[in-house]
Amino acid sequence: MSKNRICELLNIRYPIIQAPMNWVSGPALVAAVSGAGGLGTLGPNAGSSDITHDVELTGERIRERIQTIRKLTKFPFAVNIVVGFGEDTKYSEKVVQVIIEERVPVAVVSVGSPRVYTERLKNAGIKVLHAVSTAEHAGKAQEAGVDAVVCEGYEAGGHKGLTELTTFALTPMVADAVDIPVITGGGIADARGVIAAIALGADGVYMGSRFMATRQAESHESVKEAIVKSRDACTVSIPKGKMLARDLKNSFTEEYLKLYESGAPLETIIDFLDRNSAYHAQHLGKAGESEICCGQGAGLINDIPDAGDLLAAIVKDISAGFAELEKRLKVFL
Ligand SMILES: Cc1cc2nc3c(=O)[nH]c(=O)nc-3n(C[C@H](O)[C@H](O)[C@H](O)COP(=O)(O)O)c2cc1C
């Protein structure tokens, strides 16, 4: 069996990382992906049935989910740490404490500086993957000592920086900027995307939305069905302060953009977001009128398979895809 830098680093068979997803990637999905040879990542709130603002409870819920994952799989897995800013770091502080106590093998750190937790995590023997959306930030993450960078292109579902660099442009820039392994994501939904990512210089791939439409994802059935029905230009990037979020187009994105562009006061916008948050779509099933973070690859998703079978099918399709690629490239050789 051949290995690459990501497989060696994370002790996994295939360099396919299931990206963390708020309310979506819970223990069943994580265990299915890790069990199939990839790396599953526990996302915030996944597995919960209500919203909590209690720091202790946030930590204990993560602990319980980590213990559940361990009952379901013996393979390595990751937990997401959303660093956050200001007051909000009290949650990530707690999550860091719990994952160190629980000896989680890998942390996927996002939305914040790599200087905040990298040293503590590494001293505890935890491998650190840090999410960035520019080559400059990839360089800073490397300087801070992370084990690998995850670059997220503009196509990606969910929240990221204000940059609009696409996976196609960003991946080789990041690969040139750092010596540590590079994982790339944003718009990857099948074997063709994996082959392209590796060709662009990545050592591994990061896939969120594709795994949202699987049997083990915690997403409400109405969300999974909305993704399967989506075609073509079915997502939109919406501004949220210092971030951009990519969502499936629905009445939420339409009304949000109207409100935002009308110059509505911040409190009105925050209230609208709270009333129509991912919890309302992913947990309560209000798929038409609440926020569904989703990447541009949604138009490539046509089914709701078992997550382990999906990973195996992608791996299988890579051989055929590679043979086809060789044929097509012959014209240059
Ligand atoms: C529903 C959903 C929720 C997400 N929640 C988080 C999150 O809580 N933390 C995080 O770091 N990234 C989050 N992301 C971003 C993903 O980790 C990843 O960057 C993205 O899914 C990759 O692009 P793709 O969806 O095109 O595969 C989320 C993405 C989606 C689709």
The ligand as an SDF file (V2000), in Angstrom:
LIG
                    3D

 31 33  0  0  0  0  0  0  0  0999 V2000
  -23.0250   22.6740    6.5140 C   0  0  0  0  0  0  0  0  0  0  0  0
  -21.6150   23.1420    6.7120 C   0  0  0  0  0  0  0  0  0  0  0  0
  -21.1990   23.5200    7.9790 C   0  0  0  0  0  0  0  0  0  0  0  0
  -19.8860   23.9200    8.1920 C   0  0  0  0  0  0  0  0  0  0  0  0
  -19.4680   24.1940    9.4760 N   0  0  0  0  0  0  0  0  0  0  0  0
  -18.1450   24.4090    9.7190 C   0  0  0  0  0  0  0  0  0  0  0  0
  -17.6650   24.5120   11.0450 C   0  0  0  0  0  0  0  0  0  0  0  0
  -18.4110   24.4230   12.0180 O   0  0  0  0  0  0  0  0  0  0  0  0
  -16.3330   24.6990   11.2360 N   0  0  0  0  0  0  0  0  0  0  0  0
  -15.4600   24.8100   10.1700 C   0  0  0  0  0  0  0  0  0  0  0  0
  -14.2450   24.9560   10.3890 O   0  0  0  0  0  0  0  0  0  0  0  0
  -15.8980   24.7370    8.9020 N   0  0  0  0  0  0  0  0  0  0  0  0
  -17.2080   24.5050    8.6540 C   0  0  0  0  0  0  0  0  0  0  0  0
  -17.6470   24.3570    7.3580 N   0  0  0  0  0  0  0  0  0  0  0  0
  -16.6610   24.4210    6.2530 C   0  0  0  0  0  0  0  0  0  0  0  0
  -16.1310   23.0240    5.9370 C   0  0  0  0  0  0  0  0  0  0  0  0
  -15.3790   22.5510    7.0260 O   0  0  0  0  0  0  0  0  0  0  0  0
  -15.2930   22.9790    4.6330 C   0  0  0  0  0  0  0  0  0  0  0  0
  -14.4120   24.0650    4.5860 O   0  0  0  0  0  0  0  0  0  0  0  0
  -16.1630   23.0090    3.3890 C   0  0  0  0  0  0  0  0  0  0  0  0
  -17.2910   22.2010    3.5520 O   0  0  0  0  0  0  0  0  0  0  0  0
  -15.3780   22.5290    2.1690 C   0  0  0  0  0  0  0  0  0  0  0  0
  -16.0560   22.8270    0.9930 O   0  0  0  0  0  0  0  0  0  0  0  0
  -17.1840   21.8810    0.3340 P   0  0  0  0  0  0  0  0  0  0  0  0
  -18.4030   22.0440    1.1670 O   0  0  0  0  0  0  0  0  0  0  0  0
  -17.3320   22.4500   -1.0250 O   0  0  0  0  0  0  0  0  0  0  0  0
  -16.6880   20.4850    0.3280 O   0  0  0  0  0  0  0  0  0  0  0  0
  -18.9710   23.9920    7.1030 C   0  0  0  0  0  0  0  0  0  0  0  0
  -19.4090   23.6450    5.8210 C   0  0  0  0  0  0  0  0  0  0  0  0
  -20.7010   23.2110    5.6210 C   0  0  0  0  0  0  0  0  0  0  0  0
  -21.1210   22.7890    4.2440 C   0  0  0  0  0  0  0  0  0  0  0  0
  1  2  1  0
  2  3  1  0
  2 30  2  0
  3  4  2  0
  4  5  1  0
  4 28  1  0
  5  6  2  0
  6  7  1  0
  6 13  1  0
  7  8  2  0
  7  9  1  0
  9 10  1  0
 10 11  2  0
 10 12  1  0
 12 13  2  0
 13 14  1  0
 14 15  1  0
 14 28  1  0
 15 16  1  0
 16 17  1  0
 16 18  1  0
 18 19  1  0
 18 20  1  0
 20 21  1  0
 20 22  1  0
 22 23  1  0
 23 24  1  0
 24 25  2  0
 24 26  1  0
 24 27  1  0
 28 29  2  0
 29 30  1  0
 30 31  1  0
M  END
$$$$
